[in-house]
Amino acid sequence: MGRLTILVLLLGFGPLANSQAAVPHRPNWTVALKDYGWSAPKFESNKSFFSDFSMAKLEALDVNTRVRFVNDNLLVAYHTKQEGQEWRTAGRQLEAFFIDAKDGKLLSLKSWPTIVRGSGSDLQDSESRLLPLSKGRFLVFANKTMMLYGDNLELIKQKKLDPSTSGDYWSAQSVANGEVIFLRHQSTLGQQTEYYWLASDTFSPHLQMAGPRGANSSTVATAGDNFVLATLGFADHGMTTGIGKLSVDGSAKIICSEQLCCEGGVGAISTRFVVVSGRRGVGVVDIEQGLLWSKQIPSNSNPNTFQFGGVQPAMSANEFAVWVTATQKTRFDGVQVDNSPTLFVYDTSGKLFFAVPIVRKSGNFDFALSPDGRQLAIFDGARISLYTVPRG
């Protein structure tokens, strides 16, 4: 059965820019994950699921498979395997398939015991998540523990996150091109949020600052190397609503107050650029200069026809990918879109490199750009395909 999952979508819209048609591309290779031992998630019946329904049970759902590049030559597909239907007590394993980006061959299969997630948002809870860092290193977040691995897939360092009560959430983001780990700690008991910046190779602390208190403690945020960005809570500072930048020195300012920047979350491409994506289009904000560009649907179009979804940036480049759907066949930025997701790859100048449709094998799909922005991996619900992103 299909299941409601909680997604954090990046929202926004802006003026139409010059469109550019995309050329169809064939993948370099495609592999079926089941050939490597992966299996699709098993769902409870509606009757069983709702017999003991709670928000905690909904937040704990973790059925999607994700794909990420560890480095330009290695990608990983991972998911959470649940053993048993009783969601509170079932055993869970974070299972990861490490795949050669050159030919799609399986190089290694690793797993880690993990526990129930407390939030459906990765910006609140990173339990059962794998986070690429710089120099081919990556972070595994499992059982309230951060584990640092090298490009040889060997454990380098680990750190238990305390306090680790059931009322606490920890989340992690890779910032400063993977050189820094941004940690967000939310204590639901004290309604306090703390932010930490750690060196990604040693976990040594760089910076720390307090986040919002009270009712605003659940506000999620994306981060840069010494600041956080959010669209909520800045009215408390007496400023116009928009994308707000809060620095570790305590200063706060709105970096974009246009309508594009007032309708939801933000996603950082680098320490300078932010992508917004939402009801009518996509755009890029310069943290110092404000909105640089945006592309939107025609003014006479119904925004309910379109959906602009999640953004994935290239770690060490200026490219990013975003998906777009439409309830009926139409065009966006010169490219035909329909009710199946189409991925658009842009750079921060607004140039469209190419677009590719995703023919989903299930409701779940995911995608990732390599750190150099030259490769795009797509998971369609059963298979992984790898594309070369064209230049010129």
Secondary structure, 3 states (H helix, E strand, C coil): CCCCCCCCCECCCCCCCCCCCCCCCCCCEEEEHHHHCCCCCCCCCHHHHHHCCCHHHHHHCCCCCEEEEEECCEEEEEEEEEECCCCCCCEEEEEEEEEECCCCCEEEEEEEEECCCCCCCCCCCCCCEEEECHHHCEEEEECCEEEEECCCCCEEEEEECCCCCCCEEEEEEEECCCCEEEEEEEECCCCEEEEEEEECCCCCEEEEEEEEEHHHHHCCCEECCCEEEECCCHHHHCCCCCEEEEECCCCEEEEECCHHHHCCECEECCCCEEEEECCCEEEEEECCCEEEEEEECCCCCCHHHEEEEEEEECCCCCEEEEEEEECCCEEECCEEECCCCEEEEEECCCCEEEEEECCCCCCCCEEEECCCCCEEEEECCCEEEEEECCCC
